[in-house]
Amino acid sequence: MVVFFVLAAIVLVIVAVVAARAGARPSARLAWRTPGLMPPISYDLQERVRELCADGKKIHAVKAVRDGTGLSLKEAKDVVDALDAGRPVPGVEPSTPRGDLASRVRELKAAGRTEQAIFLVRGETGMGQDEAETFTNAL
């Protein structure tokens, strides 16, 4: 019985060390975020924020944005203020597709924005980092 608890404790320590080395910290900002590049804000989240603002619950709206995107408090407040005022979300381009995914990735690569192309692929397909890089490099 004691051996079981010792083994369980060792396994927990190993998992904690591996998670810490991989950057898994719940209070940390999202590791995939590129400075200056906003994470995708879904249409559903935008609608939820508008509803909360209409009900006078801006604090709840800011919390929903932070939970849904990992943005900082100031960034989330800017997004909520913009949505409440009917302005475009800061840092997020309007969601009018300009063609298929491959052509948009090619445009970004041609403009020297490979990292944003990979981010676009990950956001629209759910691919992992390696898969998205392979896809982007193949184009």
N, CA, C and O atoms as a GROMACS GRO file, in nm:
protein
  556
    1MET      N    1   0.082  -0.119   0.000
    1MET     CA    2   0.000   0.000   0.000
    1MET      C    3   0.087   0.125   0.000
    1MET      O    4   0.059   0.220  -0.073
    2VAL      N    5   0.190   0.126   0.081
    2VAL     CA    6   0.280   0.241   0.088
    2VAL      C    7   0.352   0.258  -0.044
    2VAL      O    8   0.376   0.371  -0.088
    3VAL      N    9   0.388   0.147  -0.109
    3VAL     CA   10   0.456   0.153  -0.238
    3VAL      C   11   0.368   0.222  -0.341
    3VAL      O   12   0.417   0.300  -0.423
    4PHE      N   13   0.239   0.194  -0.338
    4PHE     CA   14   0.146   0.256  -0.430
    4PHE      C   15   0.147   0.408  -0.415
    4PHE      O   16   0.154   0.481  -0.514
    5PHE      N   17   0.142   0.457  -0.291
    5PHE     CA   18   0.141   0.601  -0.267
    5PHE      C   19   0.272   0.666  -0.308
    5PHE      O   20   0.273   0.778  -0.359
    6VAL      N   21   0.382   0.597  -0.287
    6VAL     CA   22   0.512   0.649  -0.327
    6VAL      C   23   0.520   0.659  -0.480
    6VAL      O   24   0.566   0.760  -0.533
    7LEU      N   25   0.475   0.555  -0.549
    7LEU     CA   26   0.474   0.557  -0.695
    7LEU      C   27   0.381   0.666  -0.749
    7LEU      O   28   0.415   0.734  -0.845
    8ALA      N   29   0.265   0.681  -0.686
    8ALA     CA   30   0.171   0.785  -0.728
    8ALA      C   31   0.232   0.924  -0.709
    8ALA      O   32   0.216   1.010  -0.794
    9ALA      N   33   0.301   0.946  -0.599
    9ALA     CA   34   0.366   1.075  -0.573
    9ALA      C   35   0.475   1.102  -0.676
    9ALA      O   36   0.489   1.214  -0.723
   10ILE      N   37   0.552   0.999  -0.711
   10ILE     CA   38   0.659   1.017  -0.810
   10ILE      C   39   0.599   1.051  -0.946
   10ILE      O   40   0.650   1.138  -1.016
   11VAL      N   41   0.492   0.982  -0.983
   11VAL     CA   42   0.427   1.011  -1.111
   11VAL      C   43   0.374   1.154  -1.113
   11VAL      O   44   0.391   1.224  -1.213
   12LEU      N   45   0.312   1.199  -1.006
   12LEU     CA   46   0.261   1.336  -1.000
   12LEU      C   47   0.374   1.438  -1.012
   12LEU      O   48   0.358   1.539  -1.081
   13VAL      N   49   0.485   1.414  -0.947
   13VAL     CA   50   0.599   1.505  -0.956
   13VAL      C   51   0.652   1.510  -1.099
   13VAL      O   52   0.682   1.617  -1.151
   14ILE      N   53   0.662   1.394  -1.163
   14ILE     CA   54   0.710   1.390  -1.302
   14ILE      C   55   0.615   1.466  -1.394
   14ILE      O   56   0.661   1.542  -1.479
   15VAL      N   57   0.486   1.446  -1.379
   15VAL     CA   58   0.388   1.516  -1.461
   15VAL      C   59   0.397   1.667  -1.438
   15VAL      O   60   0.390   1.744  -1.534
   16ALA      N   61   0.412   1.709  -1.314
   16ALA     CA   62   0.422   1.852  -1.284
   16ALA      C   63   0.548   1.912  -1.346
   16ALA      O   64   0.543   2.024  -1.399
   17VAL      N   65   0.659   1.840  -1.341
   17VAL     CA   66   0.784   1.891  -1.399
   17VAL      C   67   0.772   1.901  -1.551
   17VAL      O   68   0.812   2.001  -1.610
   18VAL      N   69   0.716   1.798  -1.614
   18VAL     CA   70   0.700   1.800  -1.759
   18VAL      C   71   0.606   1.914  -1.800
   18VAL      O   72   0.633   1.984  -1.897
   19ALA      N   73   0.497   1.932  -1.728
   19ALA     CA   74   0.402   2.039  -1.760
   19ALA      C   75   0.467   2.176  -1.742
   19ALA      O   76   0.445   2.266  -1.824
   20ALA      N   77   0.544   2.193  -1.638
   20ALA     CA   78   0.611   2.322  -1.614
   20ALA      C   79   0.713   2.350  -1.724
   20ALA      O   80   0.725   2.464  -1.769
   21ARG      N   81   0.785   2.249  -1.766
   21ARG     CA   82   0.885   2.268  -1.871
   21ARG      C   83   0.818   2.298  -2.005
   21ARG      O   84   0.876   2.368  -2.089
   22ALA      N   85   0.698   2.246  -2.026
   22ALA     CA   86   0.626   2.271  -2.151
   22ALA      C   87   0.556   2.406  -2.149
   22ALA      O   88   0.498   2.446  -2.250
   23GLY      N   89   0.559   2.475  -2.038
   23GLY     CA   90   0.497   2.606  -2.031
   23GLY      C   91   0.352   2.602  -1.989
   23GLY      O   92   0.280   2.700  -2.008
   24ALA      N   93   0.306   2.494  -1.932
   24ALA     CA   94   0.167   2.481  -1.891
   24ALA      C   95   0.148   2.549  -1.756
   24ALA      O   96   0.166   2.488  -1.650
   25ARG      N   97   0.112   2.673  -1.762
   25ARG     CA   98   0.084   2.749  -1.641
   25ARG      C   99  -0.053   2.814  -1.659
   25ARG      O  100  -0.070   2.896  -1.749
   26PRO      N  101  -0.148   2.780  -1.577
   26PRO     CA  102  -0.285   2.829  -1.597
   26PRO      C  103  -0.295   2.980  -1.596
   26PRO      O  104  -0.382   3.037  -1.663
   27SER      N  105  -0.208   3.047  -1.520
   27SER     CA  106  -0.221   3.192  -1.513
   27SER      C  107  -0.139   3.263  -1.620
   27SER      O  108  -0.144   3.386  -1.629
   28ALA      N  109  -0.066   3.189  -1.702
   28ALA     CA  110   0.017   3.250  -1.805
   28ALA      C  111  -0.069   3.287  -1.925
   28ALA      O  112  -0.176   3.231  -1.946
   29ARG      N  113  -0.019   3.382  -2.003
   29ARG     CA  114  -0.087   3.416  -2.127
   29ARG      C  115  -0.070   3.301  -2.224
   29ARG      O  116   0.019   3.218  -2.207
   30LEU      N  117  -0.153   3.295  -2.324
   30LEU     CA  118  -0.149   3.185  -2.418
   30LEU      C  119  -0.016   3.185  -2.492
   30LEU      O  120   0.028   3.289  -2.542
   31ALA      N  121   0.047   3.069  -2.500
   31ALA     CA  122   0.179   3.058  -2.560
   31ALA      C  123   0.177   3.079  -2.710
   31ALA      O  124   0.278   3.120  -2.767
   32TRP      N  125   0.066   3.053  -2.776
   32TRP     CA  126   0.062   3.064  -2.921
   32TRP      C  127   0.043   3.206  -2.970
   32TRP      O  128   0.053   3.233  -3.090
   33ARG      N  129   0.015   3.298  -2.876
   33ARG     CA  130  -0.012   3.436  -2.917
   33ARG      C  131   0.114   3.504  -2.966
   33ARG      O  132   0.220   3.494  -2.904
   34THR      N  133   0.103   3.572  -3.075
   34THR     CA  134   0.210   3.654  -3.128
   34THR      C  135   0.182   3.796  -3.084
   34THR      O  136   0.070   3.844  -3.100
   35PRO      N  137   0.283   3.866  -3.028
   35PRO     CA  138   0.259   4.005  -2.986
   35PRO      C  139   0.204   4.088  -3.102
   35PRO      O  140   0.257   4.084  -3.213
   36GLY      N  141   0.099   4.162  -3.074
   36GLY     CA  142   0.038   4.247  -3.175
   36GLY      C  143  -0.064   4.178  -3.262
   36GLY      O  144  -0.130   4.243  -3.344
   37LEU      N  145  -0.080   4.047  -3.247
   37LEU     CA  146  -0.176   3.972  -3.327
   37LEU      C  147  -0.288   3.923  -3.236
   37LEU      O  148  -0.264   3.843  -3.145
   38MET      N  149  -0.408   3.969  -3.262
   38MET     CA  150  -0.522   3.930  -3.180
   38MET      C  151  -0.562   3.786  -3.208
   38MET      O  152  -0.556   3.741  -3.322
   39PRO      N  153  -0.602   3.713  -3.105
   39PRO     CA  154  -0.654   3.579  -3.130
   39PRO      C  155  -0.792   3.591  -3.195
   39PRO      O  156  -0.855   3.697  -3.187
   40PRO      N  157  -0.838   3.486  -3.258
   40PRO     CA  158  -0.969   3.493  -3.322
   40PRO      C  159  -1.079   3.510  -3.218
   40PRO      O  160  -1.079   3.446  -3.113
   41ILE      N  161  -1.172   3.597  -3.250
   41ILE     CA  162  -1.288   3.619  -3.163
   41ILE      C  163  -1.410   3.573  -3.242
   41ILE      O  164  -1.450   3.636  -3.340
   42SER      N  165  -1.467   3.464  -3.198
   42SER     CA  166  -1.576   3.402  -3.273
   42SER      C  167  -1.698   3.493  -3.279
   42SER      O  168  -1.716   3.583  -3.196
   43TYR      N  169  -1.780   3.466  -3.380
   43TYR     CA  170  -1.904   3.542  -3.396
   43TYR      C  171  -1.994   3.521  -3.274
   43TYR      O  172  -2.058   3.615  -3.228
   44ASP      N  173  -1.999   3.397  -3.223
   44ASP     CA  174  -2.082   3.367  -3.106
   44ASP      C  175  -2.038   3.448  -2.985
   44ASP      O  176  -2.122   3.500  -2.911
   45LEU      N  177  -1.907   3.459  -2.964
   45LEU     CA  178  -1.856   3.536  -2.852
   45LEU      C  179  -1.889   3.684  -2.870
   45LEU      O  180  -1.925   3.752  -2.774
   46GLN      N  181  -1.876   3.734  -2.992
   46GLN     CA  182  -1.910   3.873  -3.017
   46GLN      C  183  -2.057   3.900  -2.987
   46GLN      O  184  -2.092   4.002  -2.926
   47GLU      N  185  -2.143   3.809  -3.029
   47GLU     CA  186  -2.286   3.825  -3.002
   47GLU      C  187  -2.314   3.819  -2.851
   47GLU      O  188  -2.396   3.896  -2.801
   48ARG      N  189  -2.249   3.730  -2.781
   48ARG     CA  190  -2.266   3.719  -2.635
   48ARG      C  191  -2.224   3.849  -2.568
   48ARG      O  192  -2.292   3.896  -2.476
   49VAL      N  193  -2.112   3.907  -2.613
   49VAL     CA  194  -2.064   4.033  -2.556
   49VAL      C  195  -2.166   4.144  -2.582
   49VAL      O  196  -2.194   4.224  -2.492
   50ARG      N  197  -2.220   4.149  -2.701
   50ARG     CA  198  -2.321   4.252  -2.731
   50ARG      C  199  -2.445   4.238  -2.642
   50ARG      O  200  -2.500   4.337  -2.594
   51GLU      N  201  -2.487   4.112  -2.620
   51GLU     CA  202  -2.602   4.087  -2.533
   51GLU      C  203  -2.573   4.131  -2.389
   51GLU      O  204  -2.656   4.196  -2.325
   52LEU      N  205  -2.454   4.096  -2.340
   52LEU     CA  206  -2.419   4.134  -2.202
   52LEU      C  207  -2.411   4.286  -2.189
   52LEU      O  208  -2.454   4.341  -2.087
   53CYS      N  209  -2.356   4.353  -2.288
   53CYS     CA  210  -2.347   4.500  -2.283
   53CYS      C  211  -2.487   4.562  -2.287
   53CYS      O  212  -2.513   4.661  -2.218
   54ALA      N  213  -2.575   4.504  -2.367
   54ALA     CA  214  -2.712   4.556  -2.375
   54ALA      C  215  -2.784   4.540  -2.241
   54ALA      O  216  -2.871   4.620  -2.208
   55ASP      N  217  -2.747   4.438  -2.164
   55ASP     CA  218  -2.805   4.416  -2.032
   55ASP      C  219  -2.734   4.495  -1.923
   55ASP      O  220  -2.770   4.486  -1.806
   56GLY      N  221  -2.631   4.574  -1.962
   56GLY     CA  222  -2.558   4.654  -1.864
   56GLY      C  223  -2.456   4.572  -1.784
   56GLY      O  224  -2.421   4.608  -1.672
   57LYS      N  225  -2.410   4.462  -1.840
   57LYS     CA  226  -2.316   4.374  -1.769
   57LYS      C  227  -2.180   4.373  -1.839
   57LYS      O  228  -2.134   4.269  -1.887
   58LYS      N  229  -2.118   4.491  -1.845
   58LYS     CA  230  -1.989   4.502  -1.915
   58LYS      C  231  -1.879   4.420  -1.847
   58LYS      O  232  -1.793   4.364  -1.914
   59ILE      N  233  -1.882   4.414  -1.715
   59ILE     CA  234  -1.779   4.338  -1.644
   59ILE      C  235  -1.788   4.190  -1.682
   59ILE      O  236  -1.686   4.124  -1.702
   60HIS      N  237  -1.910   4.138  -1.693
   60HIS     CA  238  -1.929   4.000  -1.734
   60HIS      C  239  -1.883   3.980  -1.880
   60HIS      O  240  -1.829   3.875  -1.915
   61ALA      N  241  -1.905   4.082  -1.962
   61ALA     CA  242  -1.863   4.075  -2.102
   61ALA      C  243  -1.710   4.070  -2.111
   61ALA      O  244  -1.655   3.991  -2.188
   62VAL      N  245  -1.642   4.153  -2.032
   62VAL     CA  246  -1.496   4.152  -2.031
   62VAL      C  247  -1.445   4.015  -1.985
   62VAL      O  248  -1.350   3.961  -2.042
   63LYS      N  249  -1.508   3.961  -1.883
   63LYS     CA  250  -1.467   3.829  -1.833
   63LYS      C  251  -1.488   3.722  -1.940
   63LYS      O  252  -1.404   3.633  -1.957
   64ALA      N  253  -1.598   3.730  -2.012
   64ALA     CA  254  -1.625   3.632  -2.119
   64ALA      C  255  -1.518   3.641  -2.229
   64ALA      O  256  -1.474   3.539  -2.281
   65VAL      N  257  -1.478   3.763  -2.264
   65VAL     CA  258  -1.375   3.780  -2.366
   65VAL      C  259  -1.242   3.726  -2.317
   65VAL      O  260  -1.171   3.658  -2.391
   66ARG      N  261  -1.209   3.756  -2.192
   66ARG     CA  262  -1.082   3.706  -2.137
   66ARG      C  263  -1.081   3.553  -2.132
   66ARG      O  264  -0.981   3.490  -2.166
   67ASP      N  265  -1.193   3.494  -2.090
   67ASP     CA  266  -1.200   3.348  -2.082
   67ASP      C  267  -1.196   3.284  -2.221
   67ASP      O  268  -1.136   3.178  -2.239
   68GLY      N  269  -1.258   3.349  -2.318
   68GLY     CA  270  -1.266   3.292  -2.452
   68GLY      C  271  -1.144   3.312  -2.538
   68GLY      O  272  -1.124   3.240  -2.636
   69THR      N  273  -1.060   3.410  -2.503
   69THR     CA  274  -0.947   3.443  -2.590
   69THR      C  275  -0.812   3.443  -2.522
   69THR      O  276  -0.710   3.427  -2.589
   70GLY      N  277  -0.808   3.462  -2.390
   70GLY     CA  278  -0.680   3.472  -2.321
   70GLY      C  279  -0.621   3.611  -2.327
   70GLY      O  280  -0.503   3.630  -2.296
   71LEU      N  281  -0.700   3.709  -2.367
   71LEU     CA  282  -0.650   3.847  -2.375
   71LEU      C  283  -0.627   3.904  -2.236
   71LEU      O  284  -0.682   3.856  -2.137
   72SER      N  285  -0.544   4.008  -2.231
   72SER     CA  286  -0.523   4.078  -2.104
   72SER      C  287  -0.648   4.159  -2.072
   72SER      O  288  -0.738   4.172  -2.155
   73LEU      N  289  -0.652   4.212  -1.952
   73LEU     CA  290  -0.769   4.290  -1.909
   73LEU      C  291  -0.790   4.410  -2.000
   73LEU      O  292  -0.903   4.437  -2.041
   74LYS      N  293  -0.685   4.483  -2.031
   74LYS     CA  294  -0.698   4.602  -2.116
   74LYS      C  295  -0.742   4.565  -2.257
   74LYS      O  296  -0.830   4.629  -2.313
   75GLU      N  297  -0.682   4.460  -2.314
   75GLU     CA  298  -0.720   4.417  -2.448
   75GLU      C  299  -0.866   4.374  -2.452
   75GLU      O  300  -0.940   4.408  -2.544
   76ALA      N  301  -0.908   4.298  -2.350
   76ALA     CA  302  -1.046   4.251  -2.346
   76ALA      C  303  -1.142   4.368  -2.330
   76ALA      O  304  -1.248   4.370  -2.393
   77LYS      N  305  -1.106   4.468  -2.247
   77LYS     CA  306  -1.190   4.585  -2.229
   77LYS      C  307  -1.202   4.664  -2.359
   77LYS      O  308  -1.309   4.715  -2.392
   78ASP      N  309  -1.091   4.676  -2.434
   78ASP     CA  310  -1.095   4.745  -2.563
   78ASP      C  311  -1.188   4.674  -2.661
   78ASP      O  312  -1.262   4.739  -2.735
   79VAL      N  313  -1.183   4.541  -2.661
   79VAL     CA  314  -1.271   4.464  -2.749
   79VAL      C  315  -1.418   4.486  -2.710
   79VAL      O  316  -1.502   4.508  -2.796
   80VAL      N  317  -1.446   4.480  -2.581
   80VAL     CA  318  -1.584   4.498  -2.534
   80VAL      C  319  -1.633   4.640  -2.565
   80VAL      O  320  -1.746   4.657  -2.612
   81ASP      N  321  -1.549   4.740  -2.541
   81ASP     CA  322  -1.588   4.879  -2.571
   81ASP      C  323  -1.618   4.896  -2.720
   81ASP      O  324  -1.713   4.964  -2.757
   82ALA      N  325  -1.535   4.835  -2.804
   82ALA     CA  326  -1.556   4.846  -2.948
   82ALA      C  327  -1.686   4.779  -2.990
   82ALA      O  328  -1.764   4.836  -3.068
   83LEU      N  329  -1.710   4.659  -2.940
   83LEU     CA  330  -1.834   4.589  -2.975
   83LEU      C  331  -1.957   4.663  -2.924
   83LEU      O  332  -2.059   4.669  -2.992
   84ASP      N  333  -1.946   4.718  -2.804
   84ASP     CA  334  -2.059   4.790  -2.745
   84ASP      C  335  -2.090   4.916  -2.826
   84ASP      O  336  -2.207   4.954  -2.839
   85ALA      N  337  -1.987   4.980  -2.880
   85ALA     CA  338  -2.008   5.103  -2.957
   85ALA      C  339  -2.038   5.074  -3.104
   85ALA      O  340  -2.066   5.166  -3.180
   86GLY      N  341  -2.034   4.947  -3.143
   86GLY     CA  342  -2.063   4.913  -3.282
   86GLY      C  343  -1.944   4.932  -3.374
   86GLY      O  344  -1.960   4.930  -3.496
   87ARG      N  345  -1.826   4.949  -3.318
   87ARG     CA  346  -1.705   4.965  -3.398
   87ARG      C  347  -1.645   4.828  -3.428
   87ARG      O  348  -1.680   4.730  -3.362
   88PRO      N  349  -1.555   4.820  -3.528
   88PRO     CA  350  -1.487   4.693  -3.551
   88PRO      C  351  -1.398   4.658  -3.432
   88PRO      O  352  -1.348   4.746  -3.362
   89VAL      N  353  -1.378   4.531  -3.411
   89VAL     CA  354  -1.294   4.485  -3.300
   89VAL      C  355  -1.150   4.524  -3.330
   89VAL      O  356  -1.100   4.498  -3.440
   90PRO      N  357  -1.080   4.588  -3.233
   90PRO     CA  358  -0.943   4.630  -3.258
   90PRO      C  359  -0.853   4.510  -3.288
   90PRO      O  360  -0.854   4.410  -3.216
   91GLY      N  361  -0.774   4.523  -3.395
   91GLY     CA  362  -0.678   4.419  -3.428
   91GLY      C  363  -0.736   4.299  -3.500
   91GLY      O  364  -0.662   4.207  -3.535
   92VAL      N  365  -0.865   4.298  -3.523
   92VAL     CA  366  -0.929   4.186  -3.592
   92VAL      C  367  -0.988   4.238  -3.722
   92VAL      O  368  -1.070   4.329  -3.723
   93GLU      N  369  -0.944   4.178  -3.831
   93GLU     CA  370  -0.996   4.220  -3.960
   93GLU      C  371  -1.138   4.168  -3.978
   93GLU      O  372  -1.172   4.064  -3.922
   94PRO      N  373  -1.221   4.237  -4.053
   94PRO     CA  374  -1.356   4.189  -4.077
   94PRO      C  375  -1.353   4.048  -4.134
   94PRO      O  376  -1.262   4.011  -4.208
   95SER      N  377  -1.454   3.970  -4.101
   95SER     CA  378  -1.453   3.829  -4.138
   95SER      C  379  -1.515   3.804  -4.275
   95SER      O  380  -1.604   3.720  -4.289
   96THR      N  381  -1.470   3.877  -4.375
   96THR     CA  382  -1.514   3.852  -4.511
   96THR      C  383  -1.405   3.773  -4.582
   96THR      O  384  -1.299   3.828  -4.612
   97PRO      N  385  -1.428   3.647  -4.608
   97PRO     CA  386  -1.325   3.566  -4.671
   97PRO      C  387  -1.291   3.618  -4.810
   97PRO      O  388  -1.379   3.658  -4.886
   98ARG      N  389  -1.162   3.618  -4.842
   98ARG     CA  390  -1.116   3.666  -4.972
   98ARG      C  391  -1.072   3.547  -5.056
   98ARG      O  392  -0.973   3.557  -5.129
   99GLY      N  393  -1.141   3.440  -5.049
   99GLY     CA  394  -1.104   3.322  -5.124
   99GLY      C  395  -1.085   3.204  -5.032
   99GLY      O  396  -1.115   3.210  -4.913
  100ASP      N  397  -1.034   3.096  -5.090
  100ASP     CA  398  -1.014   2.977  -5.009
  100ASP      C  399  -0.891   2.994  -4.919
  100ASP      O  400  -0.814   3.089  -4.934
  101LEU      N  401  -0.876   2.901  -4.827
  101LEU     CA  402  -0.769   2.908  -4.729
  101LEU      C  403  -0.632   2.910  -4.795
  101LEU      O  404  -0.545   2.988  -4.756
  102ALA      N  405  -0.612   2.825  -4.894
  102ALA     CA  406  -0.481   2.815  -4.959
  102ALA      C  407  -0.442   2.948  -5.024
  102ALA      O  408  -0.326   2.989  -5.014
  103SER      N  409  -0.536   3.014  -5.090
  103SER     CA  410  -0.501   3.141  -5.156
  103SER      C  411  -0.471   3.249  -5.053
  103SER      O  412  -0.383   3.333  -5.075
  104ARG      N  413  -0.543   3.250  -4.940
  104ARG     CA  414  -0.514   3.349  -4.836
  104ARG      C  415  -0.379   3.323  -4.771
  104ARG      O  416  -0.307   3.417  -4.736
  105VAL      N  417  -0.344   3.195  -4.755
  105VAL     CA  418  -0.213   3.161  -4.699
  105VAL      C  419  -0.103   3.204  -4.796
  105VAL      O  420  -0.001   3.258  -4.753
  106ARG      N  421  -0.124   3.181  -4.925
  106ARG     CA  422  -0.024   3.224  -5.025
  106ARG      C  423  -0.005   3.375  -5.021
  106ARG      O  424   0.108   3.424  -5.031
  107GLU      N  425  -0.115   3.451  -5.007
  107GLU     CA  426  -0.106   3.597  -4.999
  107GLU      C  427  -0.022   3.640  -4.879
  107GLU      O  428   0.064   3.728  -4.890
  108LEU      N  429  -0.047   3.579  -4.764
  108LEU     CA  430   0.029   3.613  -4.643
  108LEU      C  431   0.176   3.578  -4.659
  108LEU      O  432   0.263   3.656  -4.620
  109LYS      N  433   0.205   3.462  -4.717
  109LYS     CA  434   0.344   3.423  -4.738
  109LYS      C  435   0.414   3.518  -4.834
  109LYS      O  436   0.530   3.555  -4.813
  110ALA      N  437   0.343   3.559  -4.940
  110ALA     CA  438   0.402   3.652  -5.037
  110ALA      C  439   0.434   3.787  -4.973
  110ALA      O  440   0.526   3.856  -5.014
  111ALA      N  441   0.355   3.823  -4.871
  111ALA     CA  442   0.377   3.949  -4.802
  111ALA      C  443   0.480   3.935  -4.690
  111ALA      O  444   0.505   4.030  -4.616
  112GLY      N  445   0.540   3.815  -4.676
  112GLY     CA  446   0.640   3.794  -4.572
  112GLY      C  447   0.581   3.772  -4.434
  112GLY      O  448   0.650   3.791  -4.334
  113ARG      N  449   0.455   3.732  -4.426
  113ARG     CA  450   0.386   3.714  -4.299
  113ARG      C  451   0.356   3.565  -4.276
  113ARG      O  452   0.241   3.526  -4.256
  114THR      N  453   0.462   3.484  -4.281
  114THR     CA  454   0.447   3.338  -4.269
  114THR      C  455   0.388   3.298  -4.135
  114THR      O  456   0.305   3.208  -4.129
  115GLU      N  457   0.430   3.365  -4.028
  115GLU     CA  458   0.378   3.329  -3.896
  115GLU      C  459   0.227   3.352  -3.888
  115GLU      O  460   0.156   3.272  -3.828
  116GLN      N  461   0.180   3.460  -3.947
  116GLN     CA  462   0.036   3.485  -3.948
  116GLN      C  463  -0.036   3.384  -4.037
  116GLN      O  464  -0.150   3.347  -4.010
  117ALA      N  465   0.030   3.338  -4.143
  117ALA     CA  466  -0.029   3.236  -4.230
  117ALA      C  467  -0.048   3.107  -4.151
  117ALA      O  468  -0.151   3.041  -4.163
  118ILE      N  469   0.052   3.071  -4.072
  118ILE     CA  470   0.042   2.950  -3.989
  118ILE      C  471  -0.070   2.966  -3.887
  118ILE      O  472  -0.148   2.873  -3.864
  119PHE      N  473  -0.080   3.084  -3.827
  119PHE     CA  474  -0.186   3.113  -3.730
  119PHE      C  475  -0.323   3.100  -3.796
  119PHE      O  476  -0.416   3.045  -3.737
  120LEU      N  477  -0.336   3.150  -3.919
  120LEU     CA  478  -0.462   3.141  -3.992
  120LEU      C  479  -0.500   2.994  -4.016
  120LEU      O  480  -0.615   2.955  -3.996
  121VAL      N  481  -0.402   2.915  -4.058
  121VAL     CA  482  -0.428   2.773  -4.084
  121VAL      C  483  -0.472   2.703  -3.956
  121VAL      O  484  -0.567   2.625  -3.956
  122ARG      N  485  -0.402   2.732  -3.846
  122ARG     CA  486  -0.437   2.668  -3.719
  122ARG      C  487  -0.578   2.708  -3.675
  122ARG      O  488  -0.654   2.625  -3.628
  123GLY      N  489  -0.611   2.836  -3.692
  123GLY     CA  490  -0.741   2.886  -3.647
  123GLY      C  491  -0.857   2.830  -3.728
  123GLY      O  492  -0.964   2.805  -3.673
  124GLU      N  493  -0.836   2.812  -3.858
  124GLU     CA  494  -0.947   2.768  -3.942
  124GLU      C  495  -0.959   2.616  -3.954
  124GLU      O  496  -1.066   2.565  -3.989
  125THR      N  497  -0.851   2.545  -3.925
  125THR     CA  498  -0.856   2.401  -3.944
  125THR      C  499  -0.843   2.322  -3.815
  125THR      O  500  -0.881   2.205  -3.810
  126GLY      N  501  -0.790   2.384  -3.711
  126GLY     CA  502  -0.767   2.313  -3.586
  126GLY      C  503  -0.641   2.230  -3.588
  126GLY      O  504  -0.619   2.148  -3.499
  127MET      N  505  -0.556   2.250  -3.689
  127MET     CA  506  -0.430   2.175  -3.698
  127MET      C  507  -0.338   2.216  -3.584
  127MET      O  508  -0.352   2.324  -3.527
  128GLY      N  509  -0.243   2.129  -3.553
  128GLY     CA  510  -0.139   2.161  -3.458
  128GLY      C  511  -0.033   2.248  -3.525
  128GLY      O  512  -0.039   2.271  -3.646
  129GLN      N  513   0.062   2.296  -3.447
  129GLN     CA  514   0.166   2.384  -3.498
  129GLN      C  515   0.246   2.318  -3.611
  129GLN      O  516   0.266   2.378  -3.716
  130ASP      N  517   0.290   2.195  -3.591
  130ASP     CA  518   0.372   2.126  -3.692
  130ASP      C  519   0.294   2.103  -3.820
  130ASP      O  520   0.347   2.125  -3.930
  131GLU      N  521   0.169   2.059  -3.808
  131GLU     CA  522   0.087   2.035  -3.925
  131GLU      C  523   0.063   2.164  -4.004
  131GLU      O  524   0.070   2.166  -4.127
  132ALA      N  525   0.034   2.272  -3.931
  132ALA     CA  526   0.008   2.400  -3.997
  132ALA      C  527   0.133   2.452  -4.067
  132ALA      O  528   0.125   2.508  -4.176
  133GLU      N  529   0.249   2.434  -4.004
  133GLU     CA  530   0.375   2.475  -4.069
  133GLU      C  531   0.400   2.394  -4.195
  133GLU      O  532   0.440   2.450  -4.297
  134THR      N  533   0.376   2.265  -4.190
  134THR     CA  534   0.394   2.180  -4.307
  134THR      C  535   0.300   2.222  -4.420
  134THR      O  536   0.341   2.233  -4.535
  135PHE      N  537   0.175   2.246  -4.386
  135PHE     CA  538   0.076   2.291  -4.485
  135PHE      C  539   0.119   2.423  -4.547
  135PHE      O  540   0.115   2.439  -4.669
  136THR      N  541   0.159   2.517  -4.462
  136THR     CA  542   0.197   2.650  -4.510
  136THR      C  543   0.322   2.643  -4.598
  136THR      O  544   0.328   2.709  -4.701
  137ASN      N  545   0.420   2.565  -4.558
  137ASN     CA  546   0.543   2.554  -4.635
  137ASN      C  547   0.520   2.483  -4.769
  137ASN      O  548   0.594   2.505  -4.865
  138ALA      N  549   0.418   2.396  -4.774
  138ALA     CA  550   0.391   2.323  -4.898
  138ALA      C  551   0.329   2.412  -5.005
  138ALA      O  552   0.330   2.377  -5.123
  139LEU      N  553   0.275   2.525  -4.966
  139LEU     CA  554   0.211   2.614  -5.064
  139LEU      C  555   0.310   2.706  -5.130
  139LEU      O  556   0.272   2.787  -5.214
   0.00000   0.00000   0.00000
